[in-house]
């Protein structure tokens, strides 16, 4: 997403790579001279969005809809899109669609504005990831060769949040117009941790508060606030998955069939996922998802004590 909107009334980012989508969201919030409103598609419908767009404001506005694919009530918004003049940038709507499939109404909006597809990099093919790393390094006025990129991925992993953080440190160490070397990676980077956000989310859902807090502490020591969005996303996915499993268990579906439905092998499902799901009821899981949606907005915004907010939410779920 460009630093400026180029006066398009709609800017849509969609795909499964949360890091790139979160970056687009952050950049949209930085557009100069505009009042920014951040919304969540789970908490607003099309009619409410149109009402905000039509409201009077002395300053031009940027309305960002995160999780835009979850917004209900397309009809009023569709009419708004169709009536919008392409040169009218008094209100710019930025849709963050965290899905590979773009809903029809957001496809219509993209046709009258700009669109960016943010594909997740394939774990078995690092060529696209290598290209991205070169661009990131170049934007920081440094350079890196292919062999050094392979070593960086080997040390740090493929998570874009961690890679971005380490690339910034390496570029600073190499200096302006410097070249990042293998030795720099050994000296500067934190190797891929034994503790990651998935281990953390599993500990939280298993109601193992001590293990969850210890894992979180290790992650925070290595990445600081950069890990918070990643942690919240992992928790949201784990709660969503657990809610699905719990719902199917409540309906009497066999564990073998559920394992197939959620894409897990039978042994880990029966010995890990199913016991975790039985520690929660569906009502509490839906409540946790609401907490996490709010927390997701908080860690991306100007909220204070973000680490504390994450820790309190983890403890709430792990009780």
N, C-alpha and C positions, 0 to 999 in steps of 0.2 A: 504494500500500500504506500503510495507516495506521501510525502510530508504534507502536501497540499491537496485539496479535493478537486482542483481544476474546475470548480463550479458545477459539478454534477450533483443532481438532487438525491441520488441513491448510490451508495457504495456497499457492495456485498462481498464478504469474504466467507468462503465455505470450504469444508474438508474435515479431515480427521487429525491434523497436526495441531495440537493445542498450543504449542509454543508459538507458531506462526500466527495463529488466530489471536492469541493474547497480545502479540506484538502489534498486530493491526489495530486492535482495540485501544492499546496504549497510545499509538500514534494519532489515532482519531481524537483522543482526549487532549492532545497537545496542539491541535490546530489553533492558531493565534486569532484573537479577535472574535471568538465565538463562544456563546454560552453552551456548555455541554450538559446533557441529561443522559444518565446511564439507567437503562431498564433491563429487566429480565423477561424473556419471552414466556416463561412459566407463570409470571405474575401479572401479565397484561394481555389484553385482547386487542384485536384490530380496531375496534371502535374507540377504545381508550387511547390508542396510539394516534389515531387520526385527530381526536380531540386535542391532544397535546400539540400536534403539528399545526392545527388551526388557531390555537391560542395566540393572543397578541404578545409580542415581545419587541422591545426597542432594539435589541441586538440580534444578529443572525445566530441561529441555533444549530447545534449538532446533536441529534438524538440517536444514541447508540442502543441497539437492541441485542443484548447477548442471548444466546440460546434461541435465536430468532425462529428456528424450525419448530419450536414448541409453542409458539403463539397461536391462539385459537381465534376464530372469527375473522376469516379472510375478506369477506365481502366488502365491508367499509374501506378497508385498506386498499383493496384492488381498485375501487372507484377513485380513491385518492391518487393512486399511482397513475391511472389513466388520464386524470385531469391535470396532472402536474406538468408544467412547462419545463422543458429540458434546460432552459437558461436560468430558471429560478433557483437560486442557491440560498434563499433566506432561511430555509430549513433543509438540512442535509440529514438523511436517515442512513445510518450505518448498520447493516445487518450482519451479525456474527452467527453464521449457521454451522454448528458443530456436527456436521453430517456430510457424507459424500453425496447424498441425494439432496438436491436443491428443491424445496417445495415450489409449486407453480407460482404462487404469489411473489416469492422472492426472485424467481426467474424473470418474472415480468418487471420487477423493480430493477434488476440488473440490466435488462435490455434497454432501460431508459437512463442507465447510469454507467457504473463501472463494476467489474467483477474480478475477483481473485480466487483461484482455486488453490487451497493449501493441502496438498497431498502428504500423507505420512510417508516417510522414507521406508523402503522395504528393508527388513532386517538382513535379508540374504543378498542384497545388492547395494554396495556402498558407493557406487559411482555418482549417484545424484547427491548423496550426503557429502562426498568429497568436493563436488562443485559448490555446494552451499558453504562449506567451510572456507574454501578459497575466496568466495565473495565476502564472507564475514571478515576474514583477515584483511582483505583488500580495502574494505570500508574503514578499517582501523589503520590504514596507511602502512601495513606490513605485508609480507609475503610468506608463502610456505610451499614446499614442493610435495609431490605425490607420496613419496616414501615417508616423509615426516607426518603427513596426514594419516597414513595407515597406522603409524606408531601412536599418534594422538588418539585415534579411535580405539586402539588396543588398550591404552592406558585409562581412558576416561569413559569409554562406552559410546553409545549412540543417542543417548538422551540429549535433546537439543538445549534444554535448560542448563544442564551441566556443561555441555560443550561451549555454549555461549559465554558462560561465566569464566571458563578456563581460557578461552580464546582472548577475552579481554585482558586477563592477567598476562598471558604470553605476549600479546602485542605491546603491552606496557613495558614488559621486561626487555623485549627486543628493541624497543625504541622506534622513533619515527623513521620510516623507510627501511627499517631493519627486516631481516629474514628470520623467521622462527626456526630454531634448530632442534634436533632431537635432544641435545643436552638441556635446552631450555625446558622442555617438557618434563624431563626427569627432575629438574630443580624446582619448578614452579607449580606443576599441577598436582592435584589430589587424585590419586588413582581411584578407579571405580570402587565405590564402597561396598562392604559386605552388607551394610544396612541400606535398604532402599525404600522407596515410598510404598512398594507393594507389600514388603514385609511389615511395614508400619501399619498399613490399612488392615492387614490380616490380624495383627495383634490387637488392634482396636476392636474389630468385630468379634474376636475371640474373648473379649472382655478381660484381656490381660493388660491392665493399665500400666504396670511396672515395665513390662517389655516394650509397650508402645512408647512410653515416655523416654526410655533409654535409647530406643531406635531413633526417635525424633531428635533427641539431643545430639546423637552422632551425625545425623543428616544436617542439622543446623550448624554444627561446628564446621562442617566441610563447605557448605554453600550459603549460609546466612539466610537472609530474607528471600533469596532466589529460589529456595526449595519450597516456600510456602504454597504457591499456586499449584505446584506439582503434587504436594501432599494432599491438598484439598481435592484436587481432581481425582487422585487415587481413591480417596475416601468416598467420593460421590459414586464412582464406578463400583466400588465394593458394596456400598449400601444398596445400589440399584440391583446388582447381581443377587445379593442376599435376599432382597425383597421378592425377586422373581422366584428364587428357590423356595422361600418360605410360603409363598402363595401356592405353588405347585404341590408342596408337601401337604398344605392344609386341604387341598382338593383331592388328596389321596393318590396322586400320581406316584408311581414307583421310583425309587432312587435310581435304578438303572436307566429308566426313561428320561428322568430329569438330567442325569449326567450327559446323555446324548443331546438333549435340547440346549444345554448351556455350554456344550463343546468341551467337556472335561472327561478325562479317563475315569473309569468306574472307581478304582481304588482311592485316588486322592479325593474324589467327590464324597464317597461314603465315609472316609476317615477324617476329612478336613472340612469341606464346604458344608455338608449336611449338618454335622454337629454344631458348626458356627451358626447356621440359619436357625436351628432349634433354640438357640439362646436368645432369640429376638422374636417379638410378635410383629405382625404386619403394620399395626397402628404406630408402634414406636419407630419402625423403620421409615415410615412416611414422615414422621415428625423429624427424624434425624436428617432426612433429605432436605426438608425445609430449612433446617439450621445450616446445612452445608451450602445451600444455594445463597443464603445471606452472607455466609462466611466467604464464599467465592468472590462476591462483590467487594467485601471489606478488604481482602488481601490484595485486590487489584487497585483499590482506591486509596484515598489519603488517610484511612483509619490509623489511629495510634495503637501501639502495643499489639501489632499483628501476631507476633509469636504467641503472646498470652492468649489471644482470641482462639488461635488454633489449638493450643494446649487445653483450654477449657472445653472446647467442643469435643476434642478427643476423649476427655474424661467423662463428659456427659454421655457419649455413646458407649463407653466402656463400663459404665456403672452396672 
